[in-house]
Amino acid sequence: MRTLRPRLSVIASAAGVLAVLSLVASDLAAQDSRARARELGVAPGIFQPGALNAITDVAGVRVGQVTLSEGERVRTGVTAILAHGENAYRSRVPAALHVGNGFGKFAGSTQLAELGELETPILLTCTLCVWKAADAMAEWLLEQPGMEQVRSINPVVGETNDGGLNDIRARPVTAAAVRRALEGATGGPVAEGSVGAGTGTSAFGWKGGIGTSSRVLPASLGGWTVGVLVQSNFGGVLQVLGAPVGRELGRYSFQNATREDAGDGSVIIVIATDAPLGDRNLGRVASRAMMGLGRTGSSASNGSGDYALAFSTAASVRRAWDAPRLTTTELANEEMSAVFQAAVEAVEEAIYNSLFQATTVTGNGRTVEAIPLDRVREILVRHGIRGSPRAP
């Protein structure tokens, strides 16, 4: 028995080491799992998010997403945003588009600017699929009840170029995919990261994608909700609440001091609110999105299409398609400042969520890595931004 004890002791020690290593490996895996910004202690601004911290915190707003990941080359998709559950053409919402840098395609933008209203849902997709998506949505809308006599329709479709990970020349978005996104749109939690129109996108040199966030104003400031959804596919020098994450990770625009390293790309920002706003003040809200974008480290490079579209779901500003006159009740200019602040905060956080939730994607002969959250946590802590590794 004495001769066995050393062996048993060695076995027990080995088992202990294996257990420790297993725990370490498990902890490392947990540390590098995807997280939303607030799970890293990143909570931009002063206002609180809604229950879901998503664009769907604005009552009635629905989101539908279809991810197309086919074979080795197709990595793209469609994201649909619906302002309400009624027919979008017959019950229109006021809206406005702000262009930070116009190197992109935003179908329907001229009529949107002229009339100040949406008559369709909003679709996001890849650059060369804009027209296919627009055609599919127009066909889908024309089939809806009450649309039998309609002879003009203005599909609103935004894009970013996912041609690095996606065989964009194949134009793989189909009418069926668009219909699934529109018909599958729901309220509730919104999938983020490498999904829908964000399946093949990149941001700050890492995998980008879909991100969302919201803010609810205190009752004393109106109690309005502002929700944001982004499709991130742009460059710059990433900073998170001022912490120089991009520099410390060694990945940022102009790192090699070449024009090819300028951080080109695009971002689409959709802002929804239940605050009763007309298209003029919605344009002012949309313009504030660029401030939230800038806080994350974007410089809106020459080759970037930076667009923000804002709309209001408030019943008091809704526009019936055949109404001879509009009677609305809107917020006064003096009531806008808190809405502006909420929009800036939600845009910033939505962009962080698009990065932190994205997963590594391989497609079209290329791999774009997810930003390493374990290292992001270390950088944030080093710069005094402390939070729980995971939300309770």
ABEGO torsion letter per residue (X at the ends): XAAAAAAAAAAAAAAAAAAAAAAAAAAAAAAABBBBAAAAGBBBEABBBBAAGBAAABBGBBBBBBBBBBEAABBBEBBBBBABABBAAABBBBBBBBBABABBBBBGAAAAAAAGBBABBBBBBBAAAAAAAAAAAAAAAAABBGAAABABBBBBBBBBBAAAABBAAAGABBAAAAAAAAAABBBEBBBBEBBEAAAABBBGGBBBEBBBBBBBBBAAAGGBBBBBBBBBABBEBBBBGGBBAAAAAGBBBGAAGBAAAAGBEBBBBBBBBABBBBAAAAAAAAAAAAAAAAAAGBAGBAABBBBBBBBBABAAABBBAABABBBBBBBBAAAAAAAAAAAAAAAAAAAAAAAAABBBBBBGGBBBBBBBAAAAAAAAAAAGBBBBABBX
